[in-house]
Amino acid sequence: MSNRVLIPTPLRPFTGKQDVVQVQGATVGELLADLTRQFDGLKKHLYTEDGRLRSFVNVYINDEDIRYLQKEQTPVQPGDTISIIPSVAGGAGTAVREELPSLSANEIKRYSRHLIMPEVGVDGQRKLKAAKVLCIGAGGLGSPVAMYLTAAGVGTVGLVDFDVVDFSNLQRQLLHGTSDVGRSKLQSARDRLEALNPEVRIETHETLLSSENALDLFAPYDVIVDGTDNFPTRYLVNDACVLLGKPNAYGSIFRFEGQASVFGAPDGPCYRCLYPEPPPPGLVPSCAEGGVLGVLPGIIGTIQAMETIKLILGVGEPLVGRFLIFDALRMKFRELKLRKDPDCPVCGTHPTVRELIDYDQFCGVVPAAETGDAAADDSDITSVELNERLQSGEPVFILDVREPQEYQINRIQGSTLIPLGELGQRYGELDPSLEIVTQCKSGMRSAKAADFLRQKGFRRVRNLKGGILDWIDKVDPSQPKY
Ligand SMILES: [Zn+2]
């Protein structure tokens, strides 16, 4: 009698990369014995020295775990398929831990709702305790991710961030409270997470993630959770995960829409398989420009936390090769099939990206350090200079290119509103003989508006550097910021 054994990715090197192997035997134990006879190298991965199946190797007959049948004595019928499922702490195959930590009496009490589930149990909870997860960003997505992973007993939760808590974060970033405004996000997060679960080790990395430090930062962790809000960091996280062979629980949010997937898993696609190139800078607005509904990161972040826990436990079907799209207004989830692109520059068969690159340059973004005052040129005007010109009575036409709801929050006295998206139809309303200063929230959209107007033949166009936020800082602190 011949049966099939499915070999998982981490064990394939020991079967000469075969993923399906034909074996003979009447019980699961006999089939596995035949398997290890055929592939000598597999034996020490499946069995301890005294001949017991290793605790991190689960064997399934069809859909059933043999631990809940007759273990290795479980009889096999013709056509049955045997699957070997090693616990893959992080899914990378190299991170299989033989020694799982034990649980204290307190932990057994704390995690009792996990321990009574067959899919988790004591062994699963010990896997969680052994696992190390790094969360990129302690903001909207990072908050639910870090809080749920900490509560669930993931042994080590790392956080990377360099920001301080701003008043405008509190509408969605539940790691931080009102009294934390002005504090480092990581200090605030540490206090919150340690209060939630003192059994968990919280590791904070107060740094700007870069090509120089990403590989070293990621290396000790099993799963990376991408909670970033910008394209250079997103590509950096993706590439570092692929290079290190670590799964990336990805999420992104904008207004009422969210996305989630798991990239960088063995045989799974990566972010670059989906989006080989970033959008041109400024085309896709950030949450700071476009807004985000406060509940949305809670939904997407908890999906990322759930996927992370599934990866650690090795249960269920991860979002590998599946791109989940969430539309909160319609309350609909859609799922797209994602394929690994053999021509992908990072994870394809002939990768051209073999080390981390300059991601600001790749995404066409000028790093913040290079946009200091020294870099200002004739096409820019500062808040102070604009104020002096207005005070001296010079005729300057201020064109605000934000959205009407932003204009309701604050504005420069006497400015005219034409949202950037309408400028293509409405620039005829402007008088080309006037000096025009374009203005938005922080200066990005208005720079695009200024470029557009120059292309249309407007000669005297300047962009207000730093937008209305800078204007409020330097000229008119009476207005609210957002
Ligand atoms: Zn790829």
Residues whose N, C-alpha, C, O or C-beta is under 5 A from the ligand:
A	BS01	ZN	P269 C270 R272 C273 C344 C347 G348
